């Protein structure tokens, strides 16, 4: 199979050809860690995770880097407003780094719950100030910067192909709510280094050749990705909202600094999670965290399943009903899979169809249909091993048994009826447990155990592998 990916830069699907044979350098724009990440944010990381899993499945060695923005991301796209981390620290009465570390920890916990593979390298902006300053120096040496009262800016008018990622029509841009001119020479100019307005007030500020201050938001991604992946690398991912400003500015400053085009070969952008047809936001609703979905009783991987039902470039409408439907489908799928026996075979027909779908720009929706067709095919051989390979990409833990409190309760109730020698009621409860995808057996000491295809769950939640 040949992997094809939709490249935002070229506006078409392209056959994926890495810079170095069988090796892939991949960078994902990470979180600004001033608050909890909501499920709309996390959709973008699930998409990047699926991409990485497909690359690994296709036998590429992937080096994945993700940033952690713990300084420099202001509340306005026009390089104005408060630093989000500083603002949160002030609000919560804590140190800026304590704020960043706390929300980064929660973010990584969400990754684990969603079965998202962590990057090979996490890089914090505050730990790479030197690299960012050095990169700004390179841009300055090439004559692309100028100084204002509040910082050092990139002069976009000197770059003929500025905005090529999104085919930006600069003439149509108007200064206003999102673009404030101030001392900028051009509407699209952006900050590389911001001066501290009142030295000593900010918790996070550093000395630089231009004065005391902190880096702009865009420079961190360019400096850190290139440090770990080289001055040119293969793939850059992020949400579609990052393309017009953040990623556009990354390209401008990186290609200026390094003099290499393209800086990144393939740009991939995931679409929004929407609520009532609009991007999820606090004002529109639908803004849940993973913890809040858990509190509502949803298994976290039901959300991952929901994300897989749509192509990553298609907007996905979120409602609690849609999530409930995804949960029902996911649990039904898992129930069918847990009862499978391993015949040691691979079903080449279904596996080829799955690979064809995923290699066609990560068409998870079509690939999910292939999985269901395999599950429902009563004559198909090699189901266990084939689904195991498919799940290495989907990351749904289809063969992992997690016994709910409700099932444990039914099992304990059945034991009480057995102790009273009420065999009829005991058998009724056994059948009820079986319908939920579990087998229950009794042992000599009067206890019981519940089992699936891979693990045995003892009465007191003690898990061991079956012999």
C-alpha positions as CSV (number, residue, x, y, z in Angstrom):
1,X,0.0,0.0,0.0
2,X,1.0,3.6,-0.6
3,X,0.3,6.2,2.1
4,X,-1.3,9.4,0.8
5,X,-1.8,12.5,2.9
6,X,-3.6,15.7,2.2
7,X,-1.0,18.5,2.3
8,X,-2.5,21.9,3.3
9,X,0.5,23.5,1.6
10,X,-0.2,22.0,-1.8
11,X,-4.0,21.7,-1.4
12,X,-4.0,18.1,-2.6
13,X,-3.3,14.5,-1.5
14,X,0.3,13.5,-2.0
15,X,2.1,10.2,-1.8
16,X,4.1,10.4,1.4
17,X,7.9,10.4,0.8
18,X,10.0,11.2,3.9
19,X,13.2,13.2,3.6
20,X,15.2,10.3,5.0
21,X,14.3,6.7,4.0
22,X,12.0,4.9,6.5
23,X,12.4,7.7,9.0
24,X,9.9,10.4,9.8
25,X,10.3,13.6,11.8
26,X,6.9,14.8,13.1
27,X,6.0,17.9,15.1
28,X,2.7,18.5,16.8
29,X,1.6,21.9,18.2
30,X,1.0,21.2,21.9
31,X,-1.1,22.8,24.6
32,X,-0.9,26.2,26.2
33,X,-1.0,25.0,29.8
34,X,-2.9,27.6,31.6
35,X,-6.2,25.7,32.0
36,X,-7.8,22.3,31.3
37,X,-7.9,21.1,27.7
38,X,-11.4,20.4,26.4
39,X,-12.5,17.6,24.1
40,X,-12.3,19.9,21.1
41,X,-8.6,20.4,21.7
42,X,-8.1,16.7,22.3
43,X,-9.6,15.8,19.0
44,X,-6.6,17.3,17.3
45,X,-4.2,15.1,19.4
46,X,-6.2,11.9,18.6
47,X,-5.8,12.7,14.9
48,X,-2.1,13.2,15.4
49,X,-1.9,9.9,17.3
50,X,-3.7,8.0,14.5
51,X,-1.3,9.5,12.0
52,X,1.7,8.3,14.1
53,X,0.2,4.9,14.6
54,X,-0.4,4.5,10.8
55,X,3.2,5.6,10.1
56,X,4.5,3.0,12.6
57,X,2.1,0.4,11.1
58,X,3.7,1.2,7.7
59,X,7.1,0.5,9.3
60,X,8.4,4.0,9.5
61,X,10.6,4.9,12.5
62,X,8.9,8.0,13.8
63,X,10.5,10.7,15.9
64,X,7.7,12.8,17.4
65,X,8.1,16.1,19.1
66,X,5.5,18.2,20.9
67,X,5.8,21.6,22.5
68,X,4.4,22.8,25.8
69,X,3.6,26.5,25.7
70,X,4.3,27.8,29.2
71,X,5.1,31.4,28.2
72,X,4.4,33.9,25.5
73,X,0.9,33.0,24.3
74,X,-1.0,36.2,24.7
75,X,-4.7,36.6,24.9
76,X,-4.9,38.4,21.6
77,X,-3.8,37.3,18.1
78,X,-2.5,40.8,17.5
79,X,0.4,40.3,20.0
80,X,-1.4,42.2,22.7
81,X,-3.1,41.4,26.0
82,X,-1.9,39.4,28.9
83,X,0.3,36.3,28.8
84,X,-2.2,33.4,29.4
85,X,0.1,31.7,31.9
86,X,0.8,35.0,33.8
87,X,-2.9,35.7,33.9
88,X,-3.8,32.3,35.3
89,X,-1.0,32.6,37.9
90,X,-2.4,35.9,39.0
91,X,-5.9,34.6,39.2
92,X,-5.0,31.5,41.2
93,X,-2.4,33.2,43.3
94,X,0.3,30.7,42.3
95,X,3.7,30.7,40.6
96,X,3.5,30.6,36.8
97,X,5.5,27.4,36.5
98,X,3.3,25.7,39.1
99,X,0.3,26.6,36.9
100,X,2.0,25.3,33.8
101,X,3.2,22.1,35.5
102,X,-0.2,21.4,37.0
103,X,-2.2,21.7,33.8
104,X,0.5,19.8,31.8
105,X,0.2,16.9,34.3
106,X,-3.6,16.8,33.7
107,X,-3.0,17.0,29.9
108,X,-0.7,14.0,30.1
109,X,-3.3,12.1,32.2
110,X,-5.9,12.8,29.5
111,X,-3.4,11.4,26.9
112,X,-3.1,8.2,28.9
113,X,-6.9,7.8,29.3
114,X,-7.4,8.4,25.5
115,X,-4.7,5.9,24.6
116,X,-2.7,8.7,22.9
117,X,1.0,7.7,22.6
118,X,3.2,10.4,24.2
119,X,5.7,12.1,22.0
120,X,9.3,11.1,22.1
121,X,10.2,14.6,23.2
122,X,8.2,17.1,25.2
123,X,9.8,20.5,24.9
124,X,8.8,23.5,27.1
125,X,9.1,27.0,25.8
126,X,10.7,28.2,29.1
127,X,13.5,25.6,28.8
128,X,14.5,26.7,25.3
129,X,14.8,30.5,25.6
130,X,18.4,30.3,24.3
131,X,17.4,28.6,21.1
132,X,14.6,31.1,20.5
133,X,17.0,34.1,21.0
134,X,19.5,32.5,18.6
135,X,16.8,32.0,16.0
136,X,15.7,35.6,16.3
137,X,19.3,36.7,15.8
138,X,19.5,34.8,12.5
139,X,16.3,36.5,11.3
140,X,17.7,39.9,12.4
141,X,21.0,39.2,10.5
142,X,19.0,38.7,7.3
143,X,17.3,42.1,7.7
144,X,13.7,40.9,8.4
145,X,13.2,42.5,11.9
146,X,12.4,45.9,13.3
147,X,12.0,47.4,16.7
148,X,8.9,49.0,18.3
149,X,8.3,50.3,21.8
150,X,6.9,46.9,22.8
151,X,9.1,44.4,21.0
152,X,11.0,43.0,18.0
153,X,8.8,42.3,15.0
154,X,9.1,40.2,11.8
155,X,8.6,42.3,8.7
156,X,6.3,40.2,6.5
157,X,6.4,42.7,3.6
158,X,9.9,41.5,2.8
159,X,8.7,37.9,2.2
160,X,7.1,37.5,-1.2
161,X,5.4,34.2,-0.4
162,X,4.1,35.1,3.1
163,X,0.8,33.4,3.7
164,X,1.3,30.7,1.1
165,X,0.0,28.0,3.5
166,X,-3.5,29.4,3.5
167,X,-3.3,31.5,0.3
168,X,-3.6,34.6,2.4
169,X,-5.0,37.7,0.7
170,X,-3.3,40.4,2.7
171,X,-5.1,43.2,0.9
172,X,-8.4,41.9,2.2
173,X,-7.3,42.0,5.9
174,X,-8.5,44.8,8.0
175,X,-7.2,46.1,11.2
176,X,-9.8,45.7,13.9
177,X,-10.8,43.2,16.7
178,X,-8.1,40.6,15.7
179,X,-5.5,42.9,14.0
180,X,-4.3,46.0,15.7
181,X,-1.6,48.0,14.1
182,X,0.1,49.9,16.9
183,X,3.6,50.6,15.7
184,X,3.5,47.7,13.2
185,X,4.6,48.4,9.7
186,X,2.2,45.9,8.2
187,X,-1.0,44.3,9.3
188,X,0.5,40.8,9.2
189,X,3.8,41.5,11.1
190,X,4.2,39.6,14.3
191,X,6.3,39.7,17.5
192,X,9.4,37.6,17.8
193,X,10.4,39.1,21.2
194,X,8.2,41.2,23.6
195,X,9.6,43.6,26.0
196,X,8.5,43.5,29.7
197,X,6.2,46.5,30.1
198,X,7.3,47.0,33.7
199,X,10.4,45.0,34.5
200,X,10.1,42.8,37.6
201,X,6.3,42.5,37.4
202,X,6.1,39.5,35.2
203,X,7.1,36.1,36.8
204,X,8.7,35.0,33.6
205,X,11.1,37.3,31.8
206,X,14.7,37.0,30.4
207,X,17.5,39.1,29.3
208,X,18.1,39.3,25.6
209,X,20.2,41.4,23.1
210,X,17.1,43.6,22.7
211,X,16.1,44.0,26.3
212,X,14.4,42.3,29.2
213,X,11.3,40.4,28.0
214,X,9.9,37.1,26.7
215,X,9.6,35.3,23.4
216,X,6.6,35.6,21.0
217,X,4.3,32.6,20.7
218,X,5.3,31.6,17.2
219,X,9.1,31.5,17.6
220,X,9.0,28.7,20.2
221,X,7.6,26.1,17.7
222,X,10.1,27.0,15.0
223,X,13.1,27.0,17.4
224,X,12.2,23.8,19.3
225,X,11.0,21.7,16.3
226,X,14.1,22.5,14.4
227,X,16.4,21.8,17.3
228,X,15.1,18.2,17.6
229,X,14.1,17.4,14.0
230,X,16.5,19.5,11.9
231,X,16.2,22.6,9.8
232,X,13.9,20.6,7.5
233,X,11.5,17.8,8.6
234,X,8.6,15.8,7.3
235,X,5.3,16.5,9.0
236,X,3.8,19.3,11.1
237,X,0.3,18.8,12.6
238,X,-2.3,20.9,14.4
239,X,-5.8,22.1,14.4
240,X,-7.2,24.0,11.4
241,X,-7.4,27.2,13.5
242,X,-3.6,27.4,13.7
243,X,-3.0,27.5,10.0
244,X,-3.9,31.2,9.2
245,X,-1.7,32.8,11.9
246,X,0.5,30.5,13.9
247,X,1.6,28.1,11.3
248,X,1.8,30.8,8.6
249,X,4.2,32.7,10.9
250,X,6.2,29.6,11.7
251,X,6.9,29.1,8.0
252,X,7.8,32.7,7.5
253,X,10.4,32.9,10.3
254,X,11.8,29.4,9.8
255,X,12.3,29.7,6.0
256,X,13.9,33.1,6.6
257,X,16.2,31.8,9.3
258,X,17.3,28.6,7.7
259,X,17.0,29.6,4.0
260,X,15.5,26.2,3.2
261,X,12.2,25.7,1.4
262,X,10.0,24.0,2.2
263,X,10.8,24.1,5.9
264,X,8.2,21.3,6.4
265,X,7.2,19.0,3.6
266,X,3.7,18.0,4.8
267,X,1.3,20.2,6.7
268,X,-1.7,18.3,8.2
269,X,-4.6,20.0,9.9
270,X,-7.5,18.5,11.8
271,X,-11.0,20.0,11.6
272,X,-13.0,21.4,14.5
273,X,-15.2,19.6,16.9
274,X,-18.5,21.5,16.7
275,X,-21.6,22.0,18.8
276,X,-24.8,23.0,17.0
277,X,-22.8,23.6,13.8
278,X,-20.3,26.0,15.4
279,X,-16.8,25.5,16.8
280,X,-16.9,24.3,20.4
281,X,-16.4,27.2,22.8
282,X,-17.4,28.3,26.3
283,X,-20.0,30.7,24.9
284,X,-21.6,28.1,22.5
285,X,-21.6,25.1,24.8
286,X,-20.4,21.5,24.5
287,X,-17.2,22.4,26.2
288,X,-16.4,19.3,28.3
289,X,-13.2,18.0,29.7
290,X,-12.3,14.3,29.8
291,X,-12.9,14.3,33.6
292,X,-16.4,15.7,33.1
293,X,-17.3,13.0,30.6
294,X,-16.1,10.4,33.1
295,X,-18.3,12.0,35.8
296,X,-21.3,11.6,33.4
297,X,-20.5,7.9,33.2
298,X,-18.9,7.7,29.8
299,X,-15.9,5.5,29.2
300,X,-13.2,7.7,27.8
301,X,-12.5,5.5,24.8
302,X,-16.1,6.0,23.7
303,X,-15.0,9.6,22.8
304,X,-12.0,8.2,20.9
305,X,-14.4,5.9,19.0
306,X,-16.6,8.9,18.2
307,X,-13.7,10.8,16.8
308,X,-12.8,7.8,14.6
309,X,-16.3,7.9,13.0
310,X,-15.4,11.0,11.0
311,X,-12.5,11.9,8.8
312,X,-10.0,14.1,10.5
313,X,-10.6,16.9,8.0
314,X,-14.3,16.8,8.4
315,X,-16.0,18.8,11.2
316,X,-17.5,16.5,13.8
317,X,-20.7,17.6,15.6
318,X,-20.7,16.8,19.3
319,X,-23.8,16.1,21.3
320,X,-24.3,13.9,24.4
321,X,-26.6,11.8,22.3
322,X,-23.9,11.3,19.7
323,X,-21.5,10.3,22.4
324,X,-24.1,7.9,23.8
325,X,-24.5,6.3,20.4
326,X,-20.7,6.0,20.1
327,X,-20.6,4.4,23.5
328,X,-23.2,1.8,22.6
329,X,-21.4,1.0,19.4
330,X,-18.0,0.8,21.1
331,X,-19.3,-1.5,23.9
332,X,-21.1,-3.7,21.4
333,X,-17.9,-3.9,19.3
334,X,-15.8,-4.8,22.4
335,X,-18.4,-7.4,23.5
336,X,-18.1,-9.1,20.2
337,X,-14.3,-9.0,20.1
338,X,-13.8,-10.2,23.7
339,X,-15.5,-13.5,22.8
340,X,-13.2,-14.3,19.9
341,X,-10.8,-17.3,19.9
342,X,-7.3,-17.0,18.4
343,X,-7.0,-19.4,15.5
344,X,-3.5,-18.0,14.7
345,X,-4.5,-16.7,11.3
346,X,-4.7,-13.3,9.6
347,X,-7.6,-12.4,7.3
348,X,-5.7,-10.8,4.4
349,X,-8.9,-9.7,2.6
350,X,-10.2,-7.5,5.5
351,X,-6.7,-6.4,6.6
352,X,-6.0,-5.2,3.0
353,X,-9.3,-3.2,3.0
354,X,-8.4,-1.6,6.3
355,X,-4.9,-0.7,5.1
356,X,-6.3,0.8,1.9
357,X,-8.7,3.0,3.9
358,X,-6.1,4.3,6.4
359,X,-3.5,4.8,3.7
360,X,-6.0,7.0,1.9
361,X,-5.4,10.1,4.0
362,X,-6.3,8.3,7.3
363,X,-9.9,7.5,6.4
364,X,-10.8,6.2,9.8
365,X,-14.6,6.2,9.1
366,X,-14.2,3.8,6.2
367,X,-11.7,1.7,8.1
368,X,-14.2,1.4,11.0
369,X,-16.8,0.1,8.6
370,X,-14.2,-2.6,7.5
371,X,-13.7,-3.6,11.1
372,X,-17.5,-4.0,11.7
373,X,-17.8,-6.0,8.4
374,X,-15.1,-8.4,9.7
375,X,-16.7,-8.7,13.1
376,X,-20.1,-9.5,11.5
377,X,-18.8,-12.0,8.9
378,X,-19.6,-15.4,10.5
379,X,-17.4,-17.2,7.9
380,X,-14.3,-15.1,8.3
381,X,-11.2,-16.7,9.7
382,X,-8.4,-14.9,11.5
383,X,-10.6,-12.5,13.3
384,X,-8.6,-12.3,16.5
385,X,-5.2,-11.6,15.0
386,X,-6.6,-9.3,12.3
387,X,-8.6,-7.2,14.7
388,X,-5.5,-7.0,17.0
389,X,-3.5,-5.5,14.1
390,X,-6.4,-3.1,13.3
391,X,-6.6,-2.0,17.0
392,X,-2.9,-1.2,17.0
393,X,-3.9,1.7,14.8
394,X,-7.3,2.5,16.3
395,X,-6.1,2.3,19.9
396,X,-9.4,1.3,21.3
397,X,-8.2,-1.4,23.7
398,X,-10.6,-3.9,22.2
399,X,-9.0,-6.8,23.8
400,X,-8.6,-5.2,27.2
401,X,-11.2,-6.3,29.7
402,X,-12.3,-3.7,32.3
403,X,-14.9,-5.1,34.7
404,X,-17.4,-2.5,35.8
405,X,-18.7,-2.2,39.3
406,X,-22.1,-3.3,38.0
407,X,-20.7,-6.6,36.7
408,X,-18.9,-7.2,40.0
409,X,-22.2,-6.5,41.8
410,X,-24.0,-9.1,39.6
411,X,-21.3,-11.7,40.2
412,X,-21.4,-11.2,44.0
413,X,-25.2,-11.4,43.9
414,X,-24.9,-14.7,41.9
415,X,-22.5,-16.0,44.6
416,X,-25.0,-15.3,47.3
417,X,-27.7,-17.3,45.4
418,X,-25.2,-20.2,44.9
419,X,-24.4,-20.2,48.6
420,X,-28.2,-20.6,49.3
421,X,-28.3,-23.3,46.5
422,X,-30.8,-21.3,44.5
423,X,-29.5,-22.7,41.2
424,X,-32.2,-21.2,39.1
425,X,-31.5,-17.6,40.1
426,X,-27.8,-18.2,40.0
427,X,-28.1,-19.4,36.3
428,X,-30.2,-16.4,35.4
429,X,-27.5,-14.1,36.7
430,X,-24.8,-16.1,34.9
431,X,-26.6,-15.5,31.6
432,X,-27.0,-11.8,32.4
433,X,-23.3,-11.6,33.0
434,X,-22.5,-13.5,29.8
435,X,-24.6,-11.1,27.7
436,X,-22.3,-8.3,28.9
437,X,-19.3,-10.1,27.4
438,X,-17.9,-11.9,30.5
439,X,-17.5,-15.5,31.5
440,X,-17.8,-16.3,35.2
441,X,-16.4,-19.4,36.8
442,X,-16.3,-20.8,40.4
443,X,-13.2,-22.0,42.3
444,X,-12.7,-24.5,45.1
445,X,-12.7,-21.9,47.9
446,X,-16.2,-20.7,47.0
447,X,-14.9,-17.6,45.3
448,X,-15.3,-16.7,41.6
449,X,-13.5,-15.0,38.8
450,X,-14.6,-13.1,35.7
451,X,-12.7,-13.5,32.5
452,X,-12.3,-12.2,29.0
453,X,-10.0,-13.2,26.2
454,X,-6.8,-11.8,27.6
455,X,-7.1,-11.1,31.3
456,X,-8.7,-12.5,34.4
457,X,-10.3,-10.1,36.9
458,X,-10.5,-11.4,40.4
459,X,-13.2,-10.5,42.8
460,X,-11.3,-7.7,44.5
461,X,-10.1,-6.1,41.3
462,X,-6.8,-8.0,41.3
463,X,-5.8,-8.5,37.7
464,X,-3.5,-11.3,36.5
465,X,-2.8,-12.8,33.1
466,X,-4.3,-16.3,32.5
467,X,-1.9,-19.2,32.3
